[in-house]
Amino acid sequence: MPRSLRRLTLIAGCWAAFITPIIASSLAVASPIDQLSDLTGRVSVVVTLKGRDNFNSEYRYDVSAKNLSSETFAGDSLYIVLDKVTNIGGEERENLNSDPILSRMDVLGQEGETSDGKPYFRIPPGANPDLVPYSQSLPVSIRLRNKDYMIVFTPSFKVYGARRPPPEPKQQSQAQPPSPSTNPRHQAQERQTDKLIQLLLKKGVITEEEWRKANQP
């Protein structure tokens, strides 16, 4: 093997050994939310308290997304993210150690977490595959269990998703002129010509042999 080729092979092998762990670690922490947009301002969150278990300090919410804009968002891209939990004073961190109050919650049934540790849930598909303008999605059922038995807390949610690109305009095909065989005017001329030929043949003006030669390509 030539020396230059051996050097290239060595460099390629070392580069692969260096970059592979980086790619693998990046894929391991990536979440679908990281590729989507925060739709705050265009899509609002509708939160309804559906149940409460005082013994386990568990709360169940129905959370849906309402499109306030004239845009259409792809239904398979929509997620609800539990952004934060605040106490009765509106604070999202504990006074003693400044930990997020969200970290003191058991979030049940989540699909995953964002890169900064926030739980997310996929919005279920409805009759319409997309969230069209001024429509509301089906709700996601979210259960929160308060490990500290905090008397009052308020969850805050955000919607992440992607806009559905508008359909590409259809290219208008150029109108093709009708073929002679389908052109009514041409068909009428053909009939008139046939009648004239039959008349000339009948009168003996032309012979059938002359007519065949005239029609040869």
Secondary structure, 3 states (H helix, E strand, C coil): CCHHHHHHHHHHHHHHHHHHHHHHHHHHHCCHHHHCEECCCCEEEEEEEEEEECCCCEEEEEEEEEECCCCCECHHHCEEEEEEEEECCCCCECCCCCCEHHHHEEEECCCEECCCCCEEEECCCCCCCCECCCCECCCEEEEEEECCCCCCEEEEEEEEECECCCCCCCCCCCCCCCCCCCCHHHHHHHHHHHHHHHHHHHHCCCCHHHHHHHHCC
